[in-house]
């Protein structure tokens, strides 16, 4: 009897590790989608932009596969406590990753549109920095998920404020361009949509960090200030 229990427990652990690994696989694919979409935008590469649009189906399929696996675990294993929190956190995380994939697809669509227009001398420098910052934020969020590191998750969540600041600065710059030269309006509107997609990726990356805290500590912090979370979870107040 003890043997059977051990076997089931090991198999359950394998299943839980598998869904965690699949989340990271999906996260890696989404990171790649953002990188390629931004590259297509900056280089005016229509083929690469269209490839990103086509590859969004892979992201969607992974979400469906992982979601089904989570449903089966809940039905078969009836997990409790931390095991249940892991399954719930995975379901929430893959939803945000799928939405990040959608935002990458939007950037790729803007890249395809912009490829046919006159390219600016600065090569879209106004959103290159924002794109790099957001990609780094998502990478760090996934790394915190892999290590279940709540201190790292809190640090990454705070980065969303900087993303918002950079986005606001980018928007002011783009609006200035349109006011100074109305001929740029069509092009700048497409760039604005791409910048908005990047800002949303920052929001989704921050959400993933909140799920990590929920998974590790069992506390829902979605509507709690980061200062309060840090005080309650880590037992300290930022100076």
KARA-V157798 format. One record per helix or strand. SS is the DSSP state (~ for helix, > for strand). FROM is the first residue (numbers start at 1). TO is the last residue. If there is no record, write none. Layout:
ss:SS from:FROM to:TO
ss:SS from:FROM to:TO
This chain:
ss:~ from:2 to:43
ss:~ from:46 to:77
ss:~ from:81 to:115
ss:~ from:125 to:147
ss:~ from:150 to:180
ss:~ from:182 to:217
ss:~ from:226 to:234
